[in-house]
Amino acid sequence: MPHMQMRELKENHMLSREPLKSSMNQKKPPQMIIKTGDRCEDGPGRRNGRRRARGHRVVDRLLDGKKFEPSLGSTPCKSLMFHRRPGYGHLGTKCMVKANHFLAQIPGSDLSHYSVDINPEVASRKLNKAIMTQLVKLYRNSDLGMRLPVYDGRENLYTAGSLPFTSKEFTVLLVGEDEATSNVRKREFKVTIKFVALASMAQLRDLLSGKQVDTPQEALNVIDTVLRELAAQRYISVGRFLYSPNIKKPQALGGGLESWRGFYQSIRPTQMGLSLNIDMSTTAFIEPLPVIDFVAQILGKDVYSRPMSDADCVKVKKALRGVKVEVTHRGNVRRKYRVSGLTTQPTRELIFPLDEHMNMKSVVEYFHEMYGYTIRYAHLPCLQVGNEKKVNYLPLEACKIVEGQRYTKGLNEKQITSLLKVSCQRPREQELDILQTVQQNGFDQDPYAKEFGINIDSKLASIEARVLPAPWLKYSDNGKEKEYLPQVGQWNMMNKKVINGSTVRYWACINFSRSVQESTATGFCQELVQMCQISGMEFNRDPVIPIYSARPDQVKKALKYVYHAAANKLEGKELELLIAILPDNNGSLYGDLKRICETDLGLISQCCLTKHVFKISRQYLANLSLKINVKMGGRNTVLLDALSWRIPLVSDIPTIIFGADVTHPESGEDSSPSIAAVVASQDWPEVTKYAGLVCAQPHRQELIQDLFKTWHDPQRGTVTGGMIRELLLAFKKATGQKPLRIIFYRDGVSEGQFYQILLYELDAIRKACASLEPTYQPPVTFIVVQKRHHTRLFASNHSDRSSTDKSGNILPGKSFMLGIMVWLN
């Protein structure tokens, strides 16, 4: 094969400032004695225009933090204990469901923990495990005393009993391919195994029995490592997920990608005992195609007879960089290489120095003389493989993508749709797949599980649940139905009017879809206006200016034209709403439009896709009207219990409910900021309207940096601010009083971050309160919401239609207090 020698982030806030409609019920609740929480250490201009308020989904899991006094940077995590749960709920109808948890029995005796030191040092976990596998193969029957250890690929090795030594050095000879050069070579390693300590199982048993002890993470890690050892040899491991093309036939996703079926596996300490959580998963892998076919799929055109443009080369280079390929032009010799780039010249023009005397030879001649291979597609570039010092050239047609490489870049819309289609399952099918996975893994025959005395049940765990009663909803007294009880989690707006309808006097429409004629757009807008009026809104029938048509690539220019044209006609009054008709496949248009409207113009917008404009559905128009009403400051519905002062821990005293989350850039994006968002209720006792703030912060930073902040101003001195403070002030302005209780829902936090988030963010909440008034310290309930868990629930009897919805899912409103809840101390 031929070769040749070779910022600081700007903060950006947006706050919904729409004044609230008057509450339907101004009745005061009974006076109560309020005990506030203890105090803790204290530690630019805005555009006019209304911002939309956004809601936040919450769950029934409370961690009461009002007795905790944080001191940022000084309190060690292990000194913090979560508040003990005061009891369990009893409301609702009892029933039994199944969960994708499999009970595990653990050994009674302690396990042995050893450290592993490999010289020369190896960075690859895969190579480390290969070295240890060879060591066990060579020495198990002798020096290891017939023990079958498990190794985590780094520094930890565990055995079910003691080894015949406390410290010993082994010599291991490994024969394999070098990743960089792909040369087959022998490597010798010195491996030192040294006794560290006994890994106690007693603390884990205490935790499972309900005692207040720290979570024995080491014991859990040992059991997890044991149960993954055999599976990691059979499947491709991606974090806690394991994938294989043999679990289910891969399905093409387009663009050279295919879906692989796999599963998630994790050991969990639950109230019913130790359990193995198994959940199905589907993700994208690179299809093991000939590289030239992969390139044709990436570009979506014929590359076999036509040369690639510069733009094509950039796209292909981006897609193939880092991908492992194997050569196909050398018969049974299938050496592997990692792609580092793509040549700028076609293969027929490539020459390279054959020796140190700089005798030149073309790539086409080299492959013909060296391998007897005639390059057919010499008009295409070559792959560059190997390292920077020694770049090798490989024709696209002489390479094939190595199987088993997960695709880590972003998927396009079509690929996402295809992936969702192949991964979506009915509950009964998903349950059967989970059971089949457990059967295929054969834990009862797993030599590592047998060695460590671990047994896994083959049946799904059965747990007790309660179906909570649905809440009654209050609508406007002007509608036929003033109150409504949702059925199976569903309801509609038929015969109902929103409880507080907003007013839209000045609106405009902009059409970015070439296929939508002006008459069609006009008809759609009139239908939408009529639906908004039927729903209970006051909506002017006529737009401020005629519907304006524009090209998608002129979005900024078009938006500013419509905004200023309307402003000129209104003579000082502001445009209140923009309706935008978008093409079905609009790329970045939607994001650009929202960004410009929200940050540049201060304008509320409602986008509609072309397919809905042509096929007008009353259900779709009703949904749009509800969105518009909320964006414009109205309320769609209110809980009847809220108006009757009957919501526990909310209705008795003025209460504000926060919701917070951080969105991180997609995988592979290493420079974009993370975006923190905080919303807070702005009415009480209804807690229906929310104001929102967003803030950019450092890349992949999970702690919300701007909850509370102070800075020095040359004129005003020390100034306090931050999202919590602003939202508290907005609540006081809207309701006329400070909240006397704070409920803070925090999304997106992994278990390993619980203490860190609680220490930092609860401290910020306390400081924000104290900045308003030194003695102002309302009690705070800090609730972590976890959506991305892997517990799946199934009906005990899938044939019982009274216990499932139309799709076969368990009924909405299910509450679980015992069984699969994870112990966290």
MOLIN-V700563 format. One record per backbone hydrogen bond with DSSP energy under -0.5 kcal/mol. CO is the residue of the C=O (numbers start at 0). NH is the residue of the N-H. E is the energy in kcal/mol with one decimal. If there is no record, write none. Layout:
co:CO nh:NH e:E
co:CO nh:NH e:E
This chain:
co:1 nh:392 e:-2.1
co:3 nh:390 e:-1.8
co:14 nh:16 e:-0.6
co:23 nh:25 e:-0.6
co:31 nh:33 e:-0.5
co:32 nh:34 e:-0.5
co:33 nh:35 e:-0.7
co:40 nh:42 e:-0.9
co:58 nh:60 e:-1.7
co:62 nh:64 e:-0.6
co:62 nh:781 e:-1.0
co:64 nh:67 e:-1.5
co:65 nh:37 e:-0.7
co:67 nh:69 e:-0.7
co:69 nh:40 e:-0.5
co:70 nh:73 e:-2.3
co:70 nh:74 e:-1.2
co:73 nh:75 e:-0.7
co:75 nh:78 e:-1.3
co:76 nh:79 e:-1.7
co:78 nh:80 e:-0.5
co:91 nh:93 e:-0.5
co:92 nh:466 e:-2.5
co:94 nh:464 e:-3.2
co:95 nh:795 e:-0.8
co:96 nh:462 e:-2.7
co:97 nh:793 e:-3.1
co:98 nh:100 e:-1.8
co:98 nh:460 e:-1.0
co:99 nh:277 e:-1.8
co:100 nh:460 e:-1.8
co:101 nh:275 e:-2.9
co:102 nh:456 e:-2.9
co:104 nh:454 e:-1.8
co:110 nh:198 e:-3.9
co:111 nh:158 e:-2.0
co:112 nh:195 e:-2.9
co:112 nh:196 e:-1.3
co:113 nh:156 e:-2.6
co:114 nh:193 e:-2.2
co:116 nh:191 e:-2.8
co:118 nh:189 e:-3.5
co:123 nh:127 e:-2.1
co:124 nh:128 e:-2.2
co:125 nh:129 e:-1.7
co:126 nh:130 e:-2.3
co:127 nh:131 e:-2.2
co:128 nh:132 e:-2.5
co:129 nh:133 e:-2.0
co:130 nh:134 e:-2.1
co:131 nh:135 e:-2.7
co:132 nh:136 e:-2.0
co:133 nh:137 e:-2.0
co:134 nh:138 e:-2.7
co:135 nh:139 e:-1.9
co:138 nh:141 e:-1.0
co:138 nh:143 e:-2.4
co:139 nh:145 e:-2.7
co:141 nh:144 e:-1.6
co:143 nh:146 e:-1.6
co:146 nh:148 e:-0.6
co:149 nh:157 e:-2.6
co:154 nh:115 e:-1.8
co:155 nh:151 e:-2.2
co:156 nh:113 e:-3.3
co:157 nh:149 e:-2.2
co:158 nh:111 e:-2.5
co:165 nh:194 e:-3.6
co:167 nh:192 e:-2.7
co:169 nh:171 e:-0.5
co:169 nh:190 e:-2.9
co:171 nh:173 e:-0.6
co:171 nh:188 e:-2.8
co:173 nh:175 e:-0.5
co:173 nh:186 e:-2.9
co:175 nh:184 e:-2.6
co:177 nh:181 e:-2.5
co:182 nh:177 e:-2.0
co:184 nh:175 e:-2.0
co:186 nh:173 e:-3.2
co:188 nh:171 e:-2.7
co:188 nh:190 e:-0.6
co:189 nh:118 e:-2.6
co:189 nh:191 e:-0.5
co:190 nh:169 e:-3.1
co:190 nh:192 e:-0.6
co:191 nh:116 e:-2.1
co:191 nh:193 e:-0.5
co:192 nh:167 e:-2.2
co:193 nh:114 e:-3.2
co:196 nh:112 e:-2.7
co:197 nh:199 e:-0.9
co:198 nh:110 e:-2.3
co:200 nh:204 e:-2.0
co:201 nh:205 e:-2.2
co:202 nh:206 e:-2.1
co:203 nh:207 e:-2.3
co:204 nh:208 e:-1.3
co:205 nh:210 e:-2.3
co:206 nh:209 e:-1.5
co:210 nh:212 e:-1.5
co:214 nh:216 e:-2.0
co:215 nh:219 e:-1.8
co:216 nh:220 e:-2.6
co:217 nh:221 e:-2.2
co:218 nh:222 e:-2.0
co:219 nh:223 e:-2.6
co:220 nh:224 e:-2.6
co:221 nh:225 e:-2.4
co:222 nh:226 e:-2.3
co:223 nh:227 e:-1.2
co:224 nh:228 e:-1.1
co:225 nh:228 e:-0.5
co:225 nh:229 e:-0.6
co:227 nh:231 e:-2.8
co:228 nh:232 e:-0.7
co:229 nh:232 e:-0.7
co:229 nh:233 e:-1.1
co:230 nh:234 e:-2.6
co:234 nh:236 e:-0.6
co:235 nh:242 e:-2.5
co:237 nh:240 e:-2.3
co:239 nh:264 e:-1.7
co:240 nh:237 e:-3.2
co:241 nh:262 e:-2.4
co:242 nh:235 e:-2.9
co:243 nh:246 e:-0.8
co:243 nh:247 e:-0.5
co:243 nh:260 e:-0.6
co:250 nh:258 e:-2.9
co:253 nh:256 e:-0.7
co:255 nh:286 e:-2.5
co:256 nh:252 e:-2.6
co:256 nh:253 e:-0.9
co:257 nh:284 e:-3.1
co:258 nh:250 e:-0.7
co:259 nh:282 e:-1.9
co:260 nh:243 e:-1.9
co:261 nh:280 e:-2.4
co:262 nh:241 e:-2.5
co:263 nh:278 e:-1.7
co:265 nh:276 e:-3.3
co:267 nh:269 e:-0.9
co:267 nh:274 e:-2.7
co:268 nh:822 e:-3.0
co:269 nh:272 e:-1.4
co:272 nh:269 e:-1.9
co:273 nh:103 e:-3.2
co:274 nh:267 e:-3.4
co:274 nh:276 e:-0.6
co:275 nh:101 e:-1.9
co:275 nh:277 e:-0.6
co:276 nh:265 e:-1.6
co:278 nh:263 e:-3.6
co:280 nh:261 e:-2.9
co:282 nh:259 e:-2.7
co:283 nh:406 e:-2.4
co:284 nh:257 e:-2.7
co:286 nh:288 e:-2.7
co:288 nh:400 e:-2.8
co:289 nh:292 e:-0.8
co:289 nh:293 e:-2.1
co:290 nh:294 e:-2.6
co:291 nh:295 e:-1.8
co:292 nh:296 e:-1.9
co:293 nh:297 e:-2.5
co:294 nh:298 e:-2.4
co:295 nh:299 e:-1.6
co:295 nh:300 e:-1.1
co:308 nh:312 e:-2.3
co:309 nh:313 e:-2.0
co:310 nh:314 e:-2.0
co:311 nh:315 e:-2.6
co:312 nh:316 e:-2.7
co:313 nh:317 e:-2.0
co:314 nh:318 e:-1.8
co:315 nh:319 e:-2.3
co:316 nh:320 e:-1.7
co:319 nh:322 e:-2.4
co:322 nh:338 e:-2.9
co:323 nh:401 e:-2.2
co:324 nh:336 e:-3.0
co:325 nh:399 e:-2.5
co:329 nh:332 e:-1.9
co:331 nh:333 e:-0.9
co:334 nh:326 e:-2.1
co:336 nh:324 e:-3.2
co:337 nh:385 e:-1.1
co:338 nh:321 e:-3.0
co:340 nh:383 e:-2.6
co:344 nh:381 e:-0.5
co:345 nh:348 e:-1.5
co:345 nh:349 e:-0.5
co:346 nh:349 e:-1.3
co:349 nh:362 e:-2.2
co:351 nh:360 e:-2.0
co:354 nh:357 e:-1.7
co:357 nh:359 e:-0.6
co:358 nh:353 e:-4.1
co:360 nh:351 e:-2.1
co:361 nh:365 e:-2.3
co:362 nh:366 e:-2.3
co:363 nh:367 e:-1.5
co:364 nh:368 e:-2.7
co:365 nh:369 e:-3.0
co:366 nh:370 e:-1.6
co:366 nh:372 e:-2.1
co:367 nh:371 e:-0.8
co:371 nh:373 e:-0.5
co:372 nh:374 e:-0.6
co:375 nh:377 e:-0.6
co:376 nh:379 e:-1.6
co:377 nh:347 e:-2.4
co:379 nh:346 e:-2.7
co:380 nh:395 e:-0.7
co:381 nh:342 e:-2.4
co:382 nh:384 e:-0.6
co:382 nh:393 e:-2.1
co:383 nh:339 e:-3.3
co:383 nh:340 e:-1.6
co:384 nh:391 e:-2.6
co:388 nh:5 e:-2.8
co:390 nh:3 e:-2.3
co:391 nh:384 e:-2.1
co:393 nh:382 e:-3.5
co:394 nh:397 e:-1.3
co:395 nh:291 e:-0.7
co:395 nh:398 e:-1.4
co:397 nh:327 e:-2.3
co:397 nh:328 e:-0.6
co:398 nh:290 e:-2.3
co:399 nh:325 e:-3.0
co:403 nh:405 e:-0.6
co:404 nh:285 e:-2.9
co:405 nh:407 e:-0.6
co:411 nh:415 e:-2.5
co:412 nh:416 e:-2.2
co:413 nh:417 e:-2.2
co:414 nh:418 e:-2.6
co:415 nh:419 e:-2.5
co:416 nh:420 e:-2.0
co:417 nh:421 e:-1.9
co:418 nh:422 e:-1.6
co:419 nh:423 e:-1.8
co:425 nh:429 e:-2.5
co:426 nh:430 e:-2.6
co:427 nh:431 e:-2.0
co:428 nh:432 e:-2.3
co:429 nh:433 e:-2.2
co:430 nh:434 e:-2.4
co:431 nh:435 e:-2.4
co:432 nh:436 e:-2.2
co:433 nh:437 e:-2.2
co:434 nh:438 e:-2.1
co:435 nh:439 e:-2.8
co:436 nh:440 e:-2.3
co:437 nh:441 e:-1.1
co:437 nh:442 e:-0.6
co:441 nh:444 e:-1.5
co:441 nh:445 e:-0.6
co:442 nh:445 e:-0.6
co:445 nh:449 e:-2.4
co:446 nh:450 e:-2.1
co:447 nh:451 e:-1.8
co:448 nh:452 e:-0.5
co:448 nh:453 e:-2.7
co:449 nh:452 e:-0.9
co:454 nh:104 e:-2.7
co:460 nh:98 e:-2.6
co:462 nh:96 e:-2.4
co:464 nh:94 e:-2.4
co:465 nh:467 e:-0.8
co:465 nh:814 e:-2.5
co:466 nh:92 e:-1.9
co:470 nh:485 e:-0.7
co:471 nh:639 e:-2.4
co:472 nh:474 e:-0.5
co:472 nh:483 e:-2.1
co:473 nh:637 e:-1.5
co:475 nh:478 e:-1.3
co:479 nh:481 e:-0.7
co:481 nh:474 e:-3.4
co:483 nh:472 e:-3.1
co:483 nh:485 e:-0.6
co:485 nh:487 e:-0.5
co:486 nh:489 e:-1.5
co:489 nh:486 e:-2.0
co:492 nh:495 e:-2.1
co:494 nh:480 e:-3.2
co:496 nh:475 e:-2.5
co:499 nh:634 e:-1.9
co:501 nh:537 e:-2.2
co:502 nh:504 e:-0.6
co:503 nh:539 e:-2.8
co:504 nh:506 e:-0.6
co:505 nh:575 e:-2.3
co:505 nh:576 e:-1.3
co:506 nh:543 e:-3.0
co:507 nh:578 e:-2.8
co:508 nh:547 e:-2.2
co:509 nh:511 e:-0.6
co:509 nh:580 e:-2.4
co:510 nh:549 e:-2.6
co:511 nh:513 e:-0.6
co:512 nh:515 e:-0.9
co:514 nh:516 e:-0.7
co:516 nh:520 e:-2.5
co:517 nh:521 e:-2.6
co:518 nh:522 e:-2.3
co:519 nh:523 e:-2.3
co:520 nh:524 e:-2.5
co:521 nh:525 e:-2.3
co:522 nh:526 e:-2.0
co:523 nh:527 e:-2.4
co:524 nh:528 e:-2.7
co:525 nh:529 e:-2.3
co:526 nh:530 e:-2.1
co:527 nh:531 e:-2.4
co:528 nh:532 e:-2.1
co:529 nh:533 e:-2.3
co:530 nh:534 e:-2.2
co:531 nh:536 e:-2.6
co:532 nh:535 e:-1.0
co:534 nh:497 e:-3.2
co:536 nh:538 e:-0.7
co:537 nh:503 e:-3.3
co:547 nh:510 e:-3.2
co:550 nh:553 e:-2.0
co:551 nh:554 e:-1.0
co:553 nh:557 e:-2.8
co:554 nh:558 e:-2.5
co:555 nh:559 e:-2.2
co:556 nh:560 e:-2.0
co:557 nh:561 e:-2.5
co:558 nh:562 e:-2.6
co:559 nh:563 e:-2.4
co:560 nh:564 e:-2.8
co:561 nh:565 e:-2.2
co:562 nh:566 e:-2.0
co:563 nh:567 e:-2.5
co:564 nh:568 e:-1.6
co:565 nh:569 e:-2.3
co:566 nh:570 e:-1.2
co:566 nh:571 e:-0.9
co:569 nh:572 e:-0.7
co:575 nh:603 e:-0.6
co:576 nh:507 e:-1.8
co:577 nh:579 e:-0.5
co:577 nh:605 e:-2.6
co:578 nh:509 e:-2.6
co:579 nh:581 e:-0.6
co:579 nh:607 e:-2.6
co:580 nh:511 e:-3.0
co:581 nh:609 e:-1.6
co:583 nh:585 e:-0.8
co:585 nh:588 e:-2.5
co:587 nh:591 e:-2.6
co:588 nh:592 e:-2.8
co:589 nh:593 e:-2.4
co:590 nh:594 e:-2.4
co:591 nh:595 e:-2.5
co:592 nh:596 e:-2.6
co:593 nh:597 e:-2.7
co:594 nh:598 e:-2.6
co:594 nh:599 e:-0.6
co:595 nh:599 e:-1.6
co:595 nh:600 e:-2.1
co:596 nh:601 e:-0.9
co:596 nh:602 e:-2.8
co:603 nh:577 e:-2.0
co:605 nh:579 e:-2.6
co:607 nh:581 e:-3.0
co:608 nh:611 e:-0.9
co:608 nh:612 e:-1.2
co:609 nh:613 e:-2.1
co:610 nh:614 e:-1.7
co:613 nh:615 e:-0.8
co:616 nh:620 e:-2.5
co:617 nh:621 e:-2.3
co:618 nh:622 e:-2.1
co:619 nh:623 e:-2.4
co:620 nh:624 e:-2.4
co:621 nh:625 e:-1.8
co:622 nh:626 e:-1.9
co:623 nh:627 e:-2.8
co:624 nh:628 e:-2.3
co:625 nh:629 e:-1.9
co:626 nh:630 e:-2.5
co:627 nh:631 e:-2.1
co:628 nh:633 e:-3.1
co:629 nh:632 e:-1.7
co:634 nh:499 e:-2.2
co:635 nh:498 e:-1.4
co:637 nh:473 e:-3.2
co:638 nh:641 e:-0.6
co:638 nh:642 e:-1.4
co:639 nh:643 e:-1.2
co:640 nh:645 e:-3.3
co:641 nh:644 e:-1.2
co:645 nh:647 e:-0.7
co:646 nh:649 e:-1.7
co:646 nh:650 e:-2.8
co:653 nh:739 e:-2.8
co:653 nh:740 e:-1.0
co:655 nh:657 e:-0.5
co:655 nh:742 e:-2.4
co:656 nh:680 e:-2.0
co:657 nh:744 e:-2.4
co:658 nh:678 e:-2.9
co:659 nh:746 e:-3.0
co:660 nh:676 e:-2.8
co:662 nh:674 e:-2.7
co:665 nh:668 e:-2.0
co:667 nh:669 e:-0.7
co:673 nh:675 e:-0.5
co:673 nh:696 e:-2.6
co:674 nh:662 e:-3.0
co:675 nh:694 e:-2.5
co:676 nh:660 e:-2.2
co:677 nh:692 e:-2.6
co:678 nh:658 e:-2.4
co:679 nh:690 e:-2.5
co:682 nh:686 e:-0.7
co:688 nh:681 e:-2.8
co:688 nh:682 e:-0.5
co:690 nh:679 e:-2.1
co:691 nh:15 e:-0.6
co:692 nh:677 e:-2.6
co:694 nh:675 e:-3.0
co:696 nh:673 e:-1.8
co:697 nh:700 e:-1.9
co:699 nh:701 e:-0.6
co:702 nh:704 e:-0.8
co:703 nh:706 e:-0.8
co:705 nh:722 e:-2.8
co:706 nh:723 e:-1.8
co:706 nh:724 e:-0.7
co:708 nh:720 e:-2.6
co:710 nh:712 e:-0.5
co:710 nh:718 e:-3.6
co:712 nh:716 e:-2.6
co:716 nh:712 e:-3.6
co:718 nh:710 e:-2.3
co:720 nh:708 e:-1.8
co:721 nh:725 e:-2.1
co:722 nh:726 e:-2.1
co:723 nh:727 e:-2.3
co:724 nh:728 e:-2.3
co:725 nh:729 e:-2.1
co:726 nh:730 e:-2.0
co:727 nh:731 e:-2.3
co:728 nh:732 e:-2.3
co:729 nh:733 e:-2.0
co:730 nh:734 e:-2.6
co:731 nh:735 e:-2.4
co:739 nh:778 e:-0.7
co:740 nh:655 e:-2.2
co:741 nh:743 e:-0.5
co:741 nh:780 e:-2.6
co:742 nh:657 e:-3.1
co:742 nh:744 e:-0.6
co:743 nh:745 e:-0.5
co:743 nh:782 e:-3.4
co:744 nh:659 e:-2.2
co:744 nh:746 e:-0.5
co:745 nh:784 e:-3.1
co:747 nh:749 e:-0.5
co:749 nh:752 e:-1.8
co:750 nh:753 e:-1.1
co:752 nh:756 e:-2.8
co:753 nh:757 e:-2.5
co:754 nh:758 e:-2.8
co:755 nh:759 e:-2.2
co:756 nh:760 e:-2.8
co:756 nh:761 e:-0.5
co:757 nh:761 e:-1.5
co:758 nh:762 e:-0.9
co:759 nh:763 e:-1.6
co:760 nh:764 e:-2.0
co:761 nh:765 e:-2.3
co:762 nh:766 e:-2.3
co:763 nh:767 e:-2.2
co:764 nh:768 e:-2.1
co:765 nh:769 e:-2.4
co:766 nh:770 e:-1.7
co:767 nh:771 e:-0.7
co:768 nh:771 e:-1.2
co:768 nh:772 e:-1.3
co:772 nh:775 e:-2.4
co:774 nh:776 e:-1.1
co:776 nh:36 e:-1.6
co:778 nh:741 e:-2.5
co:779 nh:64 e:-0.8
co:779 nh:781 e:-0.6
co:780 nh:743 e:-3.0
co:780 nh:782 e:-0.6
co:781 nh:783 e:-0.5
co:782 nh:745 e:-3.5
co:782 nh:784 e:-0.6
co:783 nh:785 e:-0.6
co:784 nh:747 e:-0.8
co:784 nh:786 e:-0.6
co:786 nh:788 e:-0.8
co:789 nh:791 e:-0.5
co:791 nh:99 e:-1.6
co:793 nh:97 e:-3.0
co:796 nh:799 e:-1.5
co:798 nh:800 e:-1.1
co:799 nh:802 e:-1.5
co:800 nh:803 e:-0.7
co:802 nh:810 e:-0.8
co:804 nh:807 e:-1.4
co:806 nh:426 e:-0.6
co:808 nh:804 e:-2.3
co:810 nh:813 e:-0.7
co:812 nh:467 e:-3.1
co:814 nh:465 e:-1.8
co:817 nh:819 e:-1.1
co:818 nh:271 e:-1.6
co:820 nh:270 e:-1.4
